[in-house]
Amino acid sequence: MSTSSIDNDGQGMIVNPKPTADNQDWDGDEADRADRLRFEEEQAMIREQSEARAAKAAAEAEAAKKATA
C-alpha cells in the first residue's frame, strides 16, 4: 500500500468538536456562545408574542361572551 505525497492530517478541514464524556465542560467558541444567546433571545421573544396572543384571544372571547349575555 502506498501513501500519497499529501497526507490528510486534518488541516483545512472543518472540525466541529462535540462534548464527550471526557470533555463535558466544552462550551465552543465565541461564535457558538453568540449563536446560543441569539437563539435564546429569539425563543424568549417568540414565547412573549405567543403569550400576548393567547391573552388577547382570551380577552376577546371573554368580551364576546359578555356581549352575548
Residue frames as qw, qx, qy, qz and C-alpha x, y, z in Angstrom:
[[0.000, 0.890, 0.456, 0.000, 0.00, 0.00, 0.00],
 [0.450, 0.246, -0.005, 0.859, 1.49, 3.32, -1.00],
 [0.144, -0.728, -0.410, 0.530, 0.97, 6.60, 0.76],
 [0.382, 0.818, 0.259, 0.343, 0.26, 9.73, -1.16],
 [0.467, 0.226, -0.193, 0.833, 2.59, 12.68, -1.03],
 [0.269, -0.440, 0.065, -0.854, -0.21, 14.72, 0.55],
 [0.242, -0.196, -0.883, 0.350, -1.08, 13.40, 3.98],
 [0.368, -0.620, -0.370, -0.586, -4.58, 14.14, 5.15],
 [0.378, -0.071, -0.657, 0.649, -3.77, 15.37, 8.64],
 [0.127, -0.726, -0.639, 0.221, -6.98, 17.36, 9.03],
 [0.169, -0.415, 0.026, 0.893, -5.60, 20.72, 8.03],
 [0.197, 0.072, -0.424, -0.881, -8.06, 22.78, 6.07],
 [0.335, -0.364, -0.837, -0.235, -10.95, 20.61, 7.21],
 [0.424, -0.507, 0.067, -0.747, -13.87, 21.92, 9.24],
 [0.422, -0.093, -0.850, 0.301, -13.92, 20.30, 12.65],
 [0.479, -0.542, -0.040, -0.689, -16.89, 20.72, 14.94],
 [0.234, 0.129, -0.875, 0.403, -15.87, 19.22, 18.25],
 [0.633, -0.487, -0.347, -0.492, -18.68, 17.83, 20.33],
 [0.395, -0.573, 0.558, -0.451, -18.67, 17.37, 24.06],
 [0.695, 0.063, -0.715, -0.042, -17.74, 13.89, 25.12],
 [0.769, -0.565, -0.299, 0.019, -17.82, 12.12, 28.44],
 [0.699, -0.149, -0.150, 0.683, -14.22, 13.26, 28.92],
 [0.202, 0.057, 0.069, 0.975, -14.96, 16.87, 27.96],
 [0.068, -0.693, -0.717, 0.009, -18.32, 17.88, 29.42],
 [0.172, -0.754, -0.197, 0.603, -17.25, 21.47, 30.01],
 [0.334, 0.088, 0.497, 0.796, -16.66, 22.24, 26.33],
 [0.176, 0.710, 0.431, -0.529, -18.54, 25.42, 25.54],
 [0.569, 0.666, 0.359, 0.323, -17.48, 26.11, 21.97],
 [0.421, 0.060, 0.019, 0.905, -16.01, 29.36, 20.85],
 [0.085, 0.318, 0.230, -0.916, -17.31, 32.92, 20.95],
 [0.377, 0.051, -0.501, -0.777, -19.43, 32.39, 17.83],
 [0.408, -0.266, -0.870, -0.072, -21.10, 29.32, 19.35],
 [0.169, -0.409, -0.615, 0.652, -21.90, 31.25, 22.52],
 [0.187, 0.249, -0.077, -0.947, -23.25, 34.19, 20.48],
 [0.403, -0.090, -0.722, -0.555, -25.44, 31.81, 18.46],
 [0.345, -0.370, -0.837, 0.210, -26.84, 30.26, 21.64],
 [0.046, -0.379, -0.370, 0.847, -27.53, 33.69, 23.13],
 [0.288, 0.142, -0.345, -0.882, -29.26, 34.87, 19.95],
 [0.414, -0.200, -0.834, -0.307, -31.32, 31.68, 19.83],
 [0.254, -0.402, -0.740, 0.476, -32.36, 32.06, 23.48],
 [0.090, 0.329, 0.131, -0.931, -33.38, 35.69, 22.88],
 [0.370, 0.023, -0.572, -0.732, -35.41, 34.71, 19.82],
 [0.387, -0.295, -0.874, -0.021, -37.12, 31.92, 21.75],
 [0.123, -0.401, -0.555, 0.718, -37.97, 34.35, 24.58],
 [0.231, 0.236, -0.150, -0.932, -39.44, 36.82, 22.07],
 [0.414, -0.103, -0.761, -0.489, -41.50, 34.07, 20.43],
 [0.308, -0.356, -0.828, 0.304, -42.76, 32.95, 23.84],
 [0.014, 0.365, 0.319, -0.874, -43.73, 36.51, 24.78],
 [0.335, 0.129, -0.397, -0.845, -45.57, 37.02, 21.49],
 [0.409, -0.191, -0.864, -0.224, -47.36, 33.71, 21.89],
 [0.209, -0.402, -0.717, 0.530, -48.43, 34.55, 25.43],
 [0.135, 0.306, 0.065, -0.940, -49.62, 38.00, 24.32],
 [0.401, 0.003, -0.612, -0.682, -51.67, 36.48, 21.50],
 [0.378, -0.298, -0.874, 0.061, -53.18, 33.91, 23.87],
 [0.093, -0.401, -0.521, 0.748, -54.07, 36.64, 26.37],
 [0.249, 0.214, -0.206, -0.922, -55.60, 38.78, 23.60],
 [0.421, -0.117, -0.779, -0.450, -57.64, 35.82, 22.31],
 [0.295, -0.373, -0.813, 0.336, -58.86, 35.04, 25.84],
 [0.032, 0.367, 0.280, -0.887, -59.83, 38.68, 26.39],
 [0.347, 0.109, -0.444, -0.819, -61.69, 38.78, 23.06],
 [0.405, -0.231, -0.868, -0.173, -63.50, 35.54, 23.89],
 [0.186, -0.406, -0.667, 0.597, -64.49, 36.93, 27.29],
 [0.163, 0.299, -0.002, -0.940, -65.71, 40.18, 25.70],
 [0.390, -0.024, -0.671, -0.629, -67.72, 38.22, 23.12],
 [0.338, -0.322, -0.874, 0.133, -69.26, 36.09, 25.86],
 [0.054, -0.426, -0.462, 0.776, -70.28, 39.22, 27.85],
 [0.228, 0.198, -0.287, -0.909, -71.68, 40.86, 24.71],
 [0.438, -0.139, -0.763, -0.456, -73.98, 37.89, 24.01],
 [0.285, -0.316, -0.825, 0.371, -75.16, 37.60, 27.61]]
